[in-house]
Amino acid sequence: MKRKLSILTLLAIITVSLIFPASISAATYTKQVEDHADFLTTEQEKVLSDRLSDIKKEYDMDIVIVTEKTLTRNTIEAEADDIYDYNDYGVGSNNSGILFLVCESPRKTHFTTTGNAITAVNDKGLEYLTNKCIPLLKKDDYYNAFLAYADGCEFLFEQYAKGEPYTGSEEKVNIIFVILAIVLIPLAVSFIITKIRTSKMKTAREQNYAQNYVKDGSFNLAFSRDIFLYSHTDRRAKPKSDDHSTTHTSSSGETHGGSSSDY
């Protein structure tokens, strides 16, 4: 009887291990900040946890940070997706939220999004977060990288709540203003200097009519006429805003957005 029970127990263990990935059973993730790589001090972890909790309450979307010393899955994408899916992260019926996984060896990162966060943090939004966080991670400035992540997510969630998911157009407008400022300010200064200098010249006098500059008898116009040749108008469709979200399916069958980077 004991032999039969042992065999049944062994079969049960094997069945459970096949259903739930080994990487997930090896660790439990319950908090907004899970610093398994020890990148943060206790105080820094508390500040970040409070910040992420406030954002979660404000926008009804989970926002999580996880750090690992090494990967236990084939890819960092699969690891981030499974951590999110198998540890009850997410808000609402569609488990809305985002998780930022940072691995120490290899030095890789992944943002995984689920539910409403797939639209809130679309492909352009993921690029926006990457540009904010990766430069700081390359300097091993993990705390400020995670603060930048929190600020970036809050901005993207706010845009989504307004019904205007991020498209990157704001940055393009800012760049245009910077370029115009670089070009126009020197031109304005040059114009003012030239105006001041020419105002001091007393030899030149303004003439109101062109004939004052023409020598008598030097020009004779027999006749004139205006000829209209043709006109052409090009019409192009206005491009739509880029709010596309690329998705994939995780091992649990959940739909995720996301992007990976080295640092």
C-alpha positions in Angstrom: 0.0 0.0 0.0 2.8 2.4 0.9 4.6 1.6 -2.4 1.4 2.5 -4.3 1.1 5.8 -2.4 4.8 6.6 -3.1 4.3 6.0 -6.8 1.1 8.2 -6.9 2.9 11.0 -5.0 5.8 10.8 -7.5 3.4 11.0 -10.4 1.7 14.0 -8.8 5.0 15.8 -8.4 6.0 15.2 -12.0 2.6 16.3 -13.2 2.8 19.6 -11.3 6.4 20.2 -12.4 5.3 19.9 -16.1 2.4 22.2 -15.7 4.2 25.0 -13.8 7.6 26.1 -15.1 10.6 25.3 -12.9 11.7 29.0 -13.0 8.5 30.1 -11.4 8.4 27.4 -8.7 11.9 28.4 -7.7 10.9 31.8 -6.4 7.8 33.6 -5.2 7.0 37.1 -6.4 4.4 39.1 -4.5 5.6 42.7 -4.2 5.8 45.6 -6.5 9.6 45.5 -6.3 11.4 42.1 -6.2 15.1 42.9 -6.0 16.6 39.4 -6.2 19.9 40.8 -7.6 20.4 43.1 -4.7 20.7 46.2 -6.8 18.9 48.4 -4.3 19.2 49.4 -0.6 16.3 48.7 1.7 15.3 52.4 1.7 15.5 52.6 -2.1 13.3 49.6 -2.4 10.7 51.1 0.0 10.6 54.4 -1.9 10.1 52.6 -5.2 7.5 50.2 -3.8 5.4 53.2 -2.5 5.8 55.0 -5.8 4.6 52.0 -7.8 1.7 51.3 -5.5 0.5 54.9 -5.9 0.6 54.7 -9.7 -1.2 51.3 -9.5 -4.0 52.8 -7.4 -4.3 55.9 -9.6 -4.6 54.1 -13.0 -5.8 50.6 -12.2 -2.8 49.0 -13.8 -0.1 47.0 -12.1 3.5 48.3 -12.3 6.3 46.0 -11.2 10.1 45.8 -11.0 11.9 42.5 -10.8 15.7 42.0 -10.8 17.4 38.6 -11.2 21.1 37.5 -11.0 20.7 35.0 -13.8 18.0 33.7 -16.2 16.2 30.4 -15.6 14.3 30.4 -18.9 15.6 30.3 -22.5 14.9 34.0 -23.1 14.3 37.1 -20.9 11.0 37.6 -22.7 9.8 34.2 -21.6 11.0 34.8 -18.0 9.3 38.2 -17.7 6.1 36.8 -19.1 6.0 33.8 -16.8 6.8 35.8 -13.7 3.9 38.1 -14.5 1.5 35.3 -15.4 2.2 32.8 -12.6 2.4 35.2 -9.7 -1.1 37.0 -9.8 0.2 40.3 -11.1 -2.3 42.5 -13.0 -5.4 44.4 -12.3 -9.0 43.6 -13.5 -10.3 40.8 -15.6 -7.6 41.2 -18.2 -4.7 41.5 -15.7 -3.7 44.9 -16.9 -0.1 46.0 -16.0 3.6 46.2 -16.9 6.6 44.4 -15.5 10.2 45.5 -15.9 12.7 42.6 -15.6 16.4 43.4 -15.3 18.9 40.5 -15.3 22.5 40.9 -14.1 24.0 38.0 -16.1 23.5 38.3 -19.0 22.9 42.1 -18.8 19.5 42.1 -20.4 16.1 43.8 -19.7 12.6 43.2 -20.8 9.3 45.1 -20.5 6.2 42.9 -20.6 2.8 44.4 -20.9 -0.7 42.9 -20.4 -4.3 43.9 -20.8 -4.9 47.6 -21.1 -1.2 48.3 -20.6 -0.5 46.8 -24.1 -2.3 49.9 -25.5 -1.1 52.4 -22.9 2.5 51.3 -23.4 2.5 50.6 -27.1 5.5 50.1 -29.3 6.3 53.9 -29.2 5.8 53.9 -25.4 8.2 50.9 -25.0 10.8 52.9 -27.1 10.2 55.9 -24.8 10.8 53.8 -21.6 13.9 52.2 -23.2 15.4 55.6 -24.0 14.8 56.7 -20.4 16.0 53.6 -18.6 18.8 51.9 -20.5 21.4 54.8 -20.4 21.1 54.8 -16.6 21.4 51.0 -16.4 24.5 51.1 -18.5 26.0 53.2 -15.8 24.8 50.7 -13.2 22.6 53.5 -11.8 19.7 51.1 -11.0 17.8 53.2 -8.6 17.5 56.2 -10.9 16.7 53.9 -13.8 13.8 52.5 -11.9 12.6 55.9 -10.8 12.7 56.9 -14.5 10.7 53.8 -15.3 8.1 54.8 -12.7 7.9 58.4 -14.0 7.7 57.1 -17.6 4.9 54.7 -16.9 2.9 57.3 -15.0 3.1 59.6 -18.0 2.1 56.9 -20.4 -0.8 55.7 -18.2 -2.0 59.3 -17.9 -2.0 59.7 -21.7 -4.0 56.5 -22.0 -6.5 57.7 -19.4 -7.0 60.8 -21.5 -7.8 58.7 -24.5 -4.6 59.7 -26.2 -2.1 56.8 -26.2 1.5 57.9 -26.7 2.7 58.2 -30.3 6.0 60.1 -29.9 4.6 63.2 -31.7 5.3 65.4 -28.7 9.1 64.7 -29.0 9.0 65.5 -32.7 7.4 68.9 -31.9 10.0 69.7 -29.3 12.8 68.8 -31.7 11.3 71.2 -34.3 11.1 74.0 -31.8 14.7 73.4 -30.8 15.9 73.5 -34.5 13.9 76.6 -35.2 15.4 78.3 -32.1 18.9 77.4 -33.2 18.3 78.8 -36.7 16.1 81.8 -35.9 17.9 83.3 -32.9 21.2 83.9 -34.7 19.3 85.3 -37.7 17.4 87.7 -35.4 20.6 88.9 -33.7 22.3 89.4 -37.1 19.2 91.4 -38.4 19.2 93.7 -35.3 23.0 94.3 -35.6 22.7 95.1 -39.3 19.7 97.4 -38.7 21.6 99.3 -36.1 24.6 99.8 -38.3 22.7 100.8 -41.4 20.7 103.3 -39.4 23.9 105.2 -38.8 24.6 105.6 -42.5 23.7 109.1 -43.7 24.7 108.9 -47.4 21.9 106.7 -48.6 18.4 108.1 -49.1 15.3 106.0 -49.6 13.5 106.4 -53.1 9.8 105.6 -53.4 9.7 105.1 -57.2 11.8 102.8 -59.5 12.1 105.5 -62.2 14.4 107.5 -59.9 17.0 104.8 -60.5 16.6 104.6 -64.3 18.7 106.8 -66.6 16.6 108.8 -69.1 16.3 107.2 -72.5 18.0 103.9 -71.4 14.8 101.8 -71.4 11.9 101.7 -73.8 9.0 99.1 -73.4 7.0 98.6 -76.6 4.2 96.4 -75.2 3.5 93.9 -72.4 1.1 91.0 -71.6 0.6 88.3 -68.9 0.4 84.7 -70.0 -1.0 82.0 -67.6 0.6 78.6 -68.4 -0.8 75.9 -66.1 -1.2 74.9 -62.5 -0.8 71.5 -60.7 -1.8 70.4 -57.2 -0.6 67.3 -55.3 -2.8 65.8 -52.7 -1.4 63.3 -50.2 -3.3 61.5 -47.4 -2.3 62.6 -43.9 -0.4 59.8 -42.1 -2.2 58.3 -39.1 -0.6 58.5 -35.7 1.6 55.6 -34.8 0.0 53.9 -31.8 0.7 50.3 -32.9 1.3 47.5 -30.3 3.1 44.3 -31.3 1.9 41.3 -29.2 2.9 37.7 -28.6 1.5 34.7 -26.6 3.3 33.5 -23.5 3.6 29.9 -22.3 0.4 30.3 -20.2 -1.6 31.4 -23.3 -1.7 35.1 -22.2 -1.3 37.9 -24.7 1.6 40.2 -24.0 3.3 43.2 -25.5 6.9 44.0 -24.8 10.5 44.6 -25.8 13.9 43.5 -24.8 17.3 45.3 -24.6 20.9 44.7 -23.6 22.5 47.2 -21.2 
